[in-house]
Amino acid sequence: MKTDETAAWTEFEAAAEPDALGEDIRSVLRRLGEDPEREGLVKTPERVAASLRFLTSGYQQDVDKVLNGALYSVDYDEMVIVKDIELFSLCEHHLLPFFGRCHIAYVPHNKVVGLSKLSRLVEVFARRLQVQERLTNQIAETIMEKVNPQGVGVVIEAKHLCMVMRGVEKQNSVAVTAAMLGVFRDSQQTRDEFLSLVRGR
């Protein structure tokens, strides 16, 4: 069964054809000392162009449309947590992937948001050139603005290939970033409860 993700990628791949971005990639291959006309590389420029457009497709997505119709009035004021949301993004410094998991919690104020929309929201911001710290803040601030909860907490744990494949080459390093807004910033008890539930997964 096709997921939205695989369907989107199929669409990008099917649309791959020679264009300016593909020609730029063909030029890069030459500058690296390769022959872009050899059998294994003939279609590579178009494939890479399609891949980059897919991996940065978050620029074309509208947060309001993603959340449209997914806010519900509910008399509930206990913490809502969605853990282990998989994410993949590109480091803006080296255009190498970083990937990991995002954990989101919020305390509602009259309204809740459809749980799947939180995953979609992560996807919108992850599919851009990013740094993990900004990605974490963007997710938290958007939920705070659009859902208007009493508070929101976001934690991201990710591995960066710019550290694994190059530079310090530390295979097991994991970067952890957090953003705490509203009651998650003001109340240590709320913050500790969230972090305890995340660690206990």
VOVEXDREN-863852 format. One record per residue (C-alpha): residue in three letters; x, y, z. Coordinates in Angstrom, 1 decimal. Each point is the difference from the previous one (the first is absolute). Layout:
<rs>
+------+--------+--------+--------+
: rest :     px :     py :     pz :
+------+--------+--------+--------+
:  ALA :      X :      Y :      Z :
...
+------+--------+--------+--------+
</rs>
This chain:
<rs>
+------+--------+--------+--------+
: rest :     px :     py :     pz :
+------+--------+--------+--------+
:  MET :    0.0 :    0.0 :    0.0 :
:  LYS :    1.4 :    3.4 :   -1.0 :
:  THR :    0.4 :    2.6 :    2.8 :
:  ASP :   -0.3 :    3.7 :   -0.7 :
:  GLU :    3.8 :    0.1 :    0.2 :
:  THR :    0.6 :   -2.6 :   -2.6 :
:  ALA :   -2.7 :    1.4 :   -2.2 :
:  ALA :    1.7 :    3.4 :    0.2 :
:  TRP :    3.4 :   -1.4 :   -0.9 :
:  THR :   -1.5 :   -1.9 :   -2.9 :
:  GLU :   -1.5 :    3.3 :   -1.3 :
:  PHE :    3.4 :    1.8 :    0.3 :
:  GLU :    1.8 :   -2.9 :   -1.7 :
:  ALA :   -2.5 :   -0.3 :   -2.8 :
:  ALA :    0.4 :    3.8 :   -0.7 :
:  ALA :    3.8 :   -0.3 :   -0.3 :
:  GLU :    1.2 :    1.3 :   -3.3 :
:  PRO :    3.0 :    2.0 :   -1.2 :
:  ASP :   -0.1 :    3.5 :    1.4 :
:  ALA :    2.3 :    2.8 :    1.4 :
:  LEU :    0.5 :   -1.7 :    3.3 :
:  GLY :    0.8 :   -3.3 :   -1.7 :
:  GLU :    2.5 :    1.8 :   -2.2 :
:  ASP :    1.7 :    1.6 :    3.1 :
:  ILE :    0.3 :   -3.5 :    1.5 :
:  ARG :    1.5 :   -1.3 :   -3.2 :
:  SER :    2.6 :    2.8 :    0.2 :
:  VAL :    0.8 :   -0.9 :    3.6 :
:  LEU :    0.6 :   -3.6 :   -1.1 :
:  ARG :    2.5 :    1.2 :   -2.6 :
:  ARG :    1.8 :    2.2 :    2.5 :
:  LEU :    0.3 :   -3.0 :    2.3 :
:  GLY :    1.9 :   -1.8 :   -2.8 :
:  GLU :   -2.9 :   -2.2 :   -1.1 :
:  ASP :   -1.5 :   -0.6 :   -3.4 :
:  PRO :   -3.7 :    0.8 :    0.2 :
:  GLU :   -0.6 :   -1.7 :   -3.3 :
:  ARG :    1.1 :   -3.5 :    1.2 :
:  GLU :   -2.6 :   -2.6 :    0.4 :
:  GLY :   -0.4 :    0.1 :    3.7 :
:  LEU :   -0.3 :    3.8 :    0.1 :
:  VAL :   -2.0 :    0.9 :   -3.0 :
:  LYS :   -3.3 :    0.4 :    1.9 :
:  THR :    1.7 :    1.1 :    3.3 :
:  PRO :   -0.4 :    3.7 :   -0.4 :
:  GLU :   -3.7 :   -0.2 :   -0.5 :
:  ARG :   -0.4 :   -2.5 :    2.9 :
:  VAL :    2.0 :    2.3 :    2.3 :
:  ALA :   -2.0 :    3.0 :   -1.1 :
:  ALA :   -3.3 :   -1.9 :    0.8 :
:  SER :    1.4 :   -1.2 :    3.3 :
:  LEU :    1.0 :    3.5 :    1.1 :
:  ARG :   -3.4 :    1.4 :   -1.0 :
:  PHE :   -1.7 :   -2.7 :    2.1 :
:  LEU :    2.4 :    0.5 :    3.0 :
:  THR :   -0.7 :    3.8 :    0.0 :
:  SER :   -3.7 :   -0.2 :   -0.8 :
:  GLY :   -0.9 :    1.5 :    3.3 :
:  TYR :    0.6 :    3.5 :   -1.5 :
:  GLN :   -3.1 :   -0.6 :   -2.2 :
:  GLN :   -2.2 :   -1.1 :    2.9 :
:  ASP :   -2.4 :    2.3 :    1.9 :
:  VAL :   -0.3 :   -0.6 :    3.7 :
:  ASP :   -3.5 :    1.3 :    0.1 :
:  LYS :   -1.1 :   -2.4 :   -2.7 :
:  VAL :    1.7 :   -2.9 :    1.8 :
:  LEU :   -1.9 :    0.8 :    3.2 :
:  ASN :   -3.3 :    1.0 :   -1.7 :
:  GLY :   -3.0 :   -1.6 :    1.5 :
:  ALA :    2.0 :   -1.9 :    2.6 :
:  LEU :   -0.6 :    2.1 :    3.1 :
:  TYR :   -2.7 :   -1.3 :    2.3 :
:  SER :   -1.7 :    1.5 :    3.0 :
:  VAL :    0.5 :   -2.3 :    2.9 :
:  ASP :   -0.4 :    0.3 :    3.8 :
:  TYR :    3.5 :   -1.5 :    0.7 :
:  ASP :    2.9 :    1.6 :    1.7 :
:  GLU :    2.5 :   -2.8 :    0.6 :
:  MET :    3.2 :   -0.5 :   -1.9 :
:  VAL :   -0.2 :   -1.4 :   -3.5 :
:  ILE :    3.2 :   -1.7 :   -1.2 :
:  VAL :    1.0 :   -1.4 :   -3.4 :
:  LYS :    3.3 :   -1.8 :    0.2 :
:  ASP :    2.5 :   -1.4 :   -2.5 :
:  ILE :   -1.1 :    1.9 :   -3.1 :
:  GLU :    2.6 :   -0.9 :   -2.6 :
:  LEU :    1.7 :    2.9 :   -1.8 :
:  PHE :    2.5 :    0.4 :   -2.8 :
:  SER :    1.5 :    3.3 :   -0.9 :
:  LEU :    3.0 :    1.6 :   -1.8 :
:  CYS :    2.7 :    1.9 :    1.9 :
:  GLU :    0.2 :    3.4 :   -1.5 :
:  HIS :    3.8 :    0.2 :    0.6 :
:  HIS :    1.0 :   -3.1 :   -2.1 :
:  LEU :   -3.2 :   -1.2 :   -1.6 :
:  LEU :    0.4 :   -3.3 :    1.7 :
:  PRO :   -2.9 :   -1.8 :    1.7 :
:  PHE :   -0.8 :    0.0 :    3.7 :
:  PHE :   -2.7 :   -2.3 :    1.3 :
:  GLY :   -1.6 :   -1.1 :    3.2 :
:  ARG :   -3.1 :    0.4 :    2.1 :
:  CYS :   -2.2 :    2.9 :    1.2 :
:  HIS :   -2.0 :   -0.1 :    3.2 :
:  ILE :   -2.8 :    2.6 :    0.4 :
:  ALA :   -2.2 :    0.7 :    3.0 :
:  TYR :   -2.5 :    2.8 :    0.7 :
:  VAL :   -2.6 :    0.8 :    2.6 :
:  PRO :   -3.3 :    1.0 :   -1.7 :
:  HIS :   -1.9 :    3.2 :    0.5 :
:  ASN :   -3.5 :   -0.8 :   -1.2 :
:  LYS :    1.2 :   -1.5 :   -3.3 :
:  VAL :    2.0 :   -3.0 :   -1.1 :
:  VAL :    1.6 :   -0.7 :   -3.4 :
:  GLY :   -0.3 :   -3.3 :   -1.9 :
:  LEU :    2.9 :   -2.2 :    1.0 :
:  SER :    1.1 :   -0.7 :   -3.6 :
:  LYS :    0.2 :    3.7 :   -0.6 :
:  LEU :    2.9 :    0.3 :    2.4 :
:  SER :    2.0 :   -2.5 :   -2.1 :
:  ARG :   -0.9 :    2.0 :   -3.1 :
:  LEU :    1.2 :    3.1 :    1.6 :
:  VAL :    3.3 :   -1.5 :    0.8 :
:  GLU :    0.3 :   -1.0 :   -3.6 :
:  VAL :   -0.7 :    3.5 :   -1.3 :
:  PHE :    3.0 :    1.4 :    1.8 :
:  ALA :    2.2 :   -3.0 :   -0.3 :
:  ARG :   -0.3 :    0.1 :   -3.8 :
:  ARG :    2.1 :    3.1 :   -0.2 :
:  LEU :    3.7 :    0.9 :    0.4 :
:  GLN :    0.3 :    0.0 :    3.7 :
:  VAL :    2.0 :    0.2 :    3.2 :
:  GLN :   -1.5 :   -2.2 :    2.8 :
:  GLU :   -0.3 :    2.9 :    2.4 :
:  ARG :   -2.1 :    2.0 :   -2.3 :
:  LEU :   -2.1 :   -3.0 :   -1.0 :
:  THR :   -0.8 :   -0.6 :    3.6 :
:  ASN :   -1.1 :    3.6 :    0.6 :
:  GLN :   -2.0 :    0.2 :   -3.1 :
:  ILE :   -2.1 :   -3.0 :    0.9 :
:  ALA :   -0.6 :    1.3 :    3.6 :
:  GLU :   -0.8 :    3.6 :   -1.0 :
:  THR :   -2.4 :   -1.1 :   -2.8 :
:  ILE :   -2.0 :   -2.2 :    2.4 :
:  MET :   -0.1 :    2.8 :    2.6 :
:  GLU :   -1.2 :    2.5 :   -2.6 :
:  LYS :   -2.5 :   -2.2 :   -1.9 :
:  VAL :   -1.4 :   -2.3 :    2.7 :
:  ASN :    0.3 :    2.6 :    2.9 :
:  PRO :    0.6 :   -2.6 :    2.8 :
:  GLN :    1.1 :    0.8 :    3.5 :
:  GLY :    3.4 :   -1.1 :   -1.0 :
:  VAL :    2.0 :   -2.2 :   -2.3 :
:  GLY :    3.2 :   -2.1 :    0.2 :
:  VAL :    2.1 :   -1.4 :   -2.9 :
:  VAL :    3.0 :   -2.2 :    0.3 :
:  ILE :    2.0 :   -1.2 :   -3.1 :
:  GLU :    2.7 :   -2.7 :    0.1 :
:  ALA :    1.9 :   -0.3 :   -3.2 :
:  LYS :    3.1 :   -1.4 :   -1.7 :
:  HIS :    1.8 :    2.3 :   -2.4 :
:  LEU :    2.0 :   -1.5 :   -2.9 :
:  CYS :    2.2 :    3.0 :   -0.1 :
:  MET :    1.3 :   -1.3 :    3.4 :
:  VAL :   -0.1 :   -3.7 :   -0.9 :
:  MET :    1.4 :    0.1 :   -3.6 :
:  ARG :    2.4 :    2.9 :    0.2 :
:  GLY :    1.5 :    2.4 :    2.5 :
:  VAL :    0.3 :   -1.7 :    3.4 :
:  GLU :   -1.4 :   -3.3 :   -1.3 :
:  LYS :   -1.7 :   -1.0 :    3.2 :
:  GLN :   -2.3 :   -2.9 :   -0.9 :
:  ASN :   -2.2 :    0.0 :    3.1 :
:  SER :   -0.4 :    3.7 :    0.8 :
:  VAL :   -3.6 :    1.2 :    0.3 :
:  ALA :   -1.0 :    3.7 :    0.2 :
:  VAL :   -2.9 :    0.8 :    2.4 :
:  THR :   -1.9 :    3.3 :   -0.2 :
:  ALA :   -3.0 :    1.2 :    1.9 :
:  ALA :   -2.5 :    2.9 :   -0.1 :
:  MET :   -2.3 :    0.7 :    3.0 :
:  LEU :   -2.7 :    2.6 :   -0.2 :
:  GLY :   -2.8 :    1.1 :    2.3 :
:  VAL :   -0.6 :   -2.3 :    3.0 :
:  PHE :    2.9 :   -2.2 :   -1.2 :
:  ARG :    2.4 :    2.8 :    0.5 :
:  ASP :   -1.7 :    1.4 :    3.2 :
:  SER :   -0.7 :   -3.2 :    1.8 :
:  GLN :    2.8 :   -2.4 :    0.8 :
:  GLN :   -2.5 :   -2.7 :    1.0 :
:  THR :   -1.6 :    0.2 :   -3.5 :
:  ARG :    3.4 :    0.0 :   -1.7 :
:  ASP :    1.3 :   -2.9 :    2.1 :
:  GLU :   -3.2 :   -2.1 :   -0.7 :
:  PHE :    0.5 :    0.5 :   -3.7 :
:  LEU :    3.7 :   -0.9 :    0.0 :
:  SER :   -0.6 :   -3.0 :    2.3 :
:  LEU :   -2.7 :   -1.4 :   -2.4 :
:  VAL :    2.3 :    0.5 :   -3.0 :
:  ARG :    3.0 :   -1.7 :    1.7 :
:  GLY :   -2.3 :   -2.8 :    1.1 :
:  ARG :   -1.0 :   -1.0 :   -3.6 :
+------+--------+--------+--------+
</rs>
